[in-house]
Amino acid sequence: MIENRAVFETALEAESKGQPVALATVIQATGSVPRHEGSKMLVRSDGSIVGTVGGGKMEALVIEEGQRAIIDGKARTVSYALNDLKAGDPGICGGTVQVFIEPLASPPTLVVIGGGHVGKALGELGKWSGFRVILTDDRAEYCNPTVAPGLDGYVVCKPEQVADQVSINPQTYVAAVTRGLPIDVDLIPSLLKTSAAYIGLIGSRRRWALTIKALKEQRGLTEADLQRVYAPIGLELNGETPQEIAVSIMAEITMLRRGGTGQPMKWMGEPEVASAI
């Protein structure tokens, strides 16, 4: 059907842009109903839709469930009886409709701020790890497909403008591999206004201590605000090369995303030994 094709094309577009959506499909319909099995509707996080499962109050309820599914990441099946408005039913057609609502999670997005040696290595490793990678820098010569091929987006802007230029949501991990404290003082407040799952900042402990002092004095940030920032960025691997530092950063992001501890596996207790049968 042409309508379902539009739904699928929009779903693919949302995935390419890192936008979470939910797919609602009528899986059972009995009696008199506005739409039958196989009818599909795509729900965006803002409540806008492509396609329809019947319109009216019932569709409004499906949209609300779709938005909940986007937030909690859980599929669900909902049923509606279309008999009596006075009884609270969302319609009077006389039938019943069952709708399966499935969140379509896009790949997590890694936003790399800074296209230097570490940023380039991190972008490459992020793609290899299955992330949608956006590279940003205020220098066009460091942020383009020629110097960092194969990424999903290149945004040339000032670091403090990244949050305005790039969509950042709870599936976004931000790695700021910037050039110094003056940039970070403008950058960090803008990132803290987003719902990013991770905000990491490169640099030494001394640099971060000076950055904290400046952010408190100049930007009015509190200790609680700054707890969201992972700085210095990455796990302690004692790495030196850009590639080793990139591994350290991606290891920390993976640890947080998957709920790991970062400890060596050999320290995680005795292995379970299956009893002999």
N, C-alpha and C positions, 0 to 999 in steps of 0.2 A: 504494500500500500504506500502511496505517496506520503501520507501523513506519518506513517511509521518511519519512512526513510528520513524525513526531516528530524524526527526524534533521535535516530541513530547518528545522523550527521552532527547534530548539536552536541550529542554526548561525546563524540570523538573530538570536536572542537574544544569542549570544556576540559577534556583530558589533556589536550596539547597545551592549554593555558594554565593548567594546574588548578582548575576550578571544580570543587566538589559539587555533585548533583545527585539526585535520586531518581530512579526509574520506577514508575508505577504501572503495573500491568493488570488488567482485568483477567482473572484466572477462572472465575466461575460466575455465571449469570443465569438466574432462573426467573421465569415470569416476564412481565413487561418491564424492561429496563432501557435506559437511553443508549448504552453501549454494550457490546457483547465481548466474549472471550477474545483475547489478543489485542484489544485496544490499549494503547500505550500513551503515557504522558511523562515528560521529563520535567522535574522540579528543580529550580535553582535555589540557592540559599536565601535569596531575597524574595522568594515566593513567586517569581515569574515562571512561566511554563511554556513548553512546546508540546503540541498535541492535546488530547482531552480524553478523560474517562467518563464524561457525561455531563459536565457543567453543573451549575447550581450549587446548592448547599453541600451535596455529597462531594463534589469535586473540591470545594473549599476545604472540607475536612481532610481529603486525601493530600492536598497541598500542605496542610499543617503537619500531617504525619510525615510527609516527605522531608520537610524542614527538620523535624526531630530526628529522622533517620540520618540526615547529613551530619548533625551534631554528634549523635551517639554512635554512629557507624554500624548500627544494627538493622538487619532486615526484619520486616514484620508483615503479617497478613492481617488485613482489617476487613470486616464485613459490615454491610449496611442493608437494612430493610427499608424499602421505599413504599411505605403503606399509609402512615398517618402523621401529618405535620404536628397535630396537637399532641401526639404521643412522643414527640421529639425526633421522629424519623426525618432524614434529610431529603424527603421527596414523597410523591404520592403515585408513582407509576404502578405500584402494586407488586413489584418483584424484589429480588434480593441480589446483591452484588458482592463479590469477594475480590479484593485487590491485594496483590503482592507488591510491596514497596521495598526496593533494593537500593541502598546507597552505593553509588559508583565512585569509589575513592580514586582520586588521581594519584599518580606517583608523588612522593614527597618532593618538595622543591628546596634546593640548596641555592641560596643567594650569596655569591662571593663578592665582597666589596673590596676591590683592589686587584688589579690585573698584573701585578708583578710576578716574580718567580714562584712564590708560594701560592698566589692566587691561581696562576695557570695550572700548577700541579694539582691543586685542590679541585679545580674544575674538572680536570681529566679523571681524577679518582672518583669524584662525585658521580660522573656519568657512568663510569664502570660499576659503581655501587648501586645503580638503578635510580638515581635521583634525576629529576628535571633540574637543570643547572642554568642559572642566570648569572652572567658576569657583569659587574658594573665597575666603572672607573671614571674619573673626571678627565682622563686623558684618552682621546680617541685612539691613539696609536697603541695603547695597551688593552683596548677593549674592542676587538673585532674578530671575525672568523679566520683571518689570516694568521694572527698570533696565537689564537686559542681556538682551533677548529673543533667543530662537532658539538658545540654547546647549544642550548635551547633558546638563548636570548642574550643580547648585548645591549646594555643601557649606559649611555655616556651621560653622566650628570654628576653634580657635586655629591659627596657622600651623604650629607644631611638631607638631600632630596630623594634618596633611594626609596624611602617609605612612601613617597608620593608618586613615584614613577613605576614601582613594582608592587604587584598585589601580594601582600603578606598576610597569611592566615595561620591557623593552628597546625597546618601541615608544612609550614615553612621553617627552614633552619638557616639562620643568618651567620655567616662567618666573615667578620670584619678583619681583613689582613691589610690594615691601613699603614700610612707612612709616619704617623706620629701624633702626639698629644693634642695639638691644636685642632686637628681633624676630628679626633675622637670626642672632644668636648662638645662639638656641634652635632656629631653623629648619634651618640648614645641616647640622648633625650628623645630623638625622633623614633628610634627603634623601640624604645620602651613604651611608646604609645600604641604599638602594634600588638597583635596576638601571636607573635612568632613563638614557635615551640622551643626555639633555642637562639640565644644571642651570644656569640663568642667574639672575643677581641684579642688580637695577637699582641705580644709584647712581654717585656720582663715584669717581674713583681714590682720593681721600683717604678716602672712606667705606669703600671696600673694604680699603684698607691698615689702617685702624683695626679693621675686622671681622676681618681675618686675625690681627692681634695678639691680639684678644680670644679668638678661637677656639683659638689655640695655648695661651694662658695659662689660659683658663677651661675649655676642653673637651678639651685635650690633642691636638688635631688636628695633623697634620704637613703639611709643604709638599707631599708627595706626595698626601695626602688632598685638599688644596685645589686641586690642578691640575685636578680634575674640574669645578670651578666656572668658568663663563664670567662674569667680572665685571671691569669694568662690562659689562653685558649689551648685545648687539647689535653691528652693524657701525657704523663711524664714518661717519655721513651728515650730521653736524652738524644733525640735526633738533631741533626745539623743541616742536612741538605733540604731543599724545598720539598722533595718527594717524601723524605722522612717526616717532616713537619706536617705535610698533608695527611699522611697516615695517622699521625697523632690526633689531628683534628677530626678526621672521619671516624676514628676509633671512639672518641668521646661522643660524637653525634650518634653513632650506632648504639653505644652503651645506653644513652638516655632514651633513644627511640625504642629500644627493645627491652628496657628495664634491667640491664645488666649491672654488674658491680665494678667491672674494670680490673678485678683481681685475676692473677694467673689461675688457669683451670686446675693446676696441680694443688692449689691451696683450698679448693672447694670441697674438701671432705673426701671420705673414702668412697670408692665406687660401689654401686650396688652389684652384688654378685648373685646371679640367678641360681637358685637351688637345683641340685641335680634331680632329674626325674627318673 
